[in-house]
């Protein structure tokens, strides 16, 4: 079970709060008696794919487009980069 700290207490007892969170507890921070923040342990994702799925479900990440754009090369002749760099000198 977590504990509630006022904002002033949370600033003064930050190390204690972090110890509680490391132990698996959830801590609530209040401002003028109203809860405004919750500090809780992070639940690690097992794979990158799971984390990406979580972000998509929360609406923080958009899925990639279904089709890839048809990219066309900008340089029509081979060696365009070499010529460009030579012209800059």
Buried (B, 14 or more C-beta within 10 A) or exposed (E): EBEEBEEEBBEEBEEBBEEBBEEEBEBBBBEEEEEEEEBEEEEEEEEEEEEEBEEEEEEEEEEEEEEEEEEEEEEEEEEEEEEEEEEEE
